[in-house]
Amino acid sequence: MKIGVLALQGAFREHCWMLERCGVTALEIRKPEELDDVAGLIIPGGESTTIGKLMAQWGLMEKIKIRAREGMAVYGTCAGMIILAKDIVGSDQPRLGLMDVTVRRNGFGRQKESFEAAMFVPEFGDNPVQAVFIRAPYIEQANDKVKILAMVNEKVVIARQDNILVTAFHPELTDDDRIHKYFISMINEKG
C-alpha cells in the first residue's frame, strides 16, 4: 500500500517515517499527478495559511477534492485539520472544505501555550494516547455526520467523517503509531 504525505511545508518527514514503521510505503506529494499512485493522503501540521496557498498555487486543491470525493482517505493533523474544515473561525484562507466542521485556529493558545496531554480514545484501546499540541486548533462545531473520537479540556481534538480523519495534535512526534494504523485501517475498509 502507498500513502501520500503532502510535502509542501511542515512535519511531513515524520509522517513518512511513521507510515514506513507501520509497514506501508510513504510517498512525498508535491504535484497533482502524484496523487494518482496513493490510496490515502496525510496533510501534516505546519502553517495552514502557507500550506493552503501552496496547494492552490501548485494545483493540488482540486485534485485532492476529486480524489477524496472518489473515496480516497485523507488525514489532517493540526494545520491539516484546519485545511480540511468547511469553516474556519475568523479566516477566509484557502482550504479544502471536505469535513463538515468549524475549526478555531490556535484554539489552545499560541506557541508558549503548547502542551502534551494523555487522553483516552476508545477506538485505540485501553492505553491513553499521548498527544503533542503545538499552537493547536480544535473543532468548535460539527454536524451530525461527524464522529467525535476524543476531547481534551472539553474541546474536540479527534474526529472522523466517512473517509476524512483529523487530529488537532501531532501523533507523528511520539512513538505511538495507533492513529496512523487507524488511518491505514480506514483505507483498508474501502477494500
Summary of the structure (lengths in Angstrom):
residues: 191
radius of gyration: 14.9
end to end distance: 11.3
largest distance: 43.2
contacts: 664
relative contact order: 0.18
helix: 33%
strand: 32%
